[in-house]
Amino acid sequence: MARRDEARACYDAGLKDHPGIEGDLVIVWTIDPKGNVTQAALDSSRSQIVEPSVVACVTDIIKKVQFAPSPGGYETRAFYPFNFHPHHGGSTHAP
């Protein structure tokens, strides 16, 4: 998914306010026959991250994606499991 970096920024922002959130964030969405996302939502049964600010941020990104039109004129349902964990590296302790 080309928007992973944008989704990561959503997670990093949420992590500042809610330390310790990590795991899967599964978003499901519907694409109309023209390739527009008409609906995007959290799949709470498969997600460990359910923080509303992170979910809203990621779903907003997905809603802006333009997919290829359906050759057969069909509506399509899709999902993507984002897996987020805090970056571990660099100095985490003050001298």
N, C-alpha and C positions, 0 to 999 in steps of 0.2 A: 504494500500500500504506500503510495507516494507521499502521503500526509503523516507518516509516522513521527517525523520531527515535530510537527505542530501538535500532535497528540501528546508527545513526550513533554512539551512545554506546558500543556494542561496539567499533566501529572505532577511535574516539578512545582508548579504554582500551588497545587492542592496539598502537596507534601509539606510545604512551609507552614500551612495552617493546621494540618492534620498529620503530624509526624507518625510514622509507622504504617501508613497505608501502603500496601503493596499486593501484587498478585494479578489476577486476570480481571480485565474490564471488557466484557463481551457486549458489543453493540450489534443490534439487528436493524435492518432497514429495508425499505421498499423502494424499488426503482420503477418509475412508470415507463411505458413503451418508448417514450422520447429520450430516456436516459436521465431524467431528473429524479432526485431523491425526494420522495413525497412524505416519508415518515422515517424517523430514526429514534431508537429507544434502547435503554439498558435491558439486557437479559439478566435479571437479578438472580435467576436460578443457577447461572453458570459464572457469576462474577463475585470476586472477593472484594473488589473496590466498588463501593456504591455511594461514595461521597458525592452529593448533588452537584457541587461546583465543578468537579472533574467530569462527571457524566455530561453535564450541560455543555461544557467546553468541547468535549470530543464529539458529541452528537451535532453541535453546530458546525464543526469542521466537515463532518460527513455530509450534512445537508447541502453544503456548497459544492460538493464534487459533482462533476458532469460525467456521466457514464455514456458509453456508446449506446445508440438507440437499439432496441430489440428488432432484429431482422424479421421476426414473426409477429411483431406488434404485441408482445406479451409483457405483463407486469412481472417483475422479478423480486424475490426476497433474497437477501444476502445477510451475512454476518461476518464479523471479524473479531478474533480474540486478541486484544492488546494485552501484553504481559509487561507489567511495570514493576521495577524494583529500584530502590534508591541507588544512586551512584556510590560506589565504595572506592575511595581513592583520594589522594591528596591528604593534606593535614586536617584532621578532625579535632585536634586538641590544641588549645592555646599553649604557648611556651611557658 
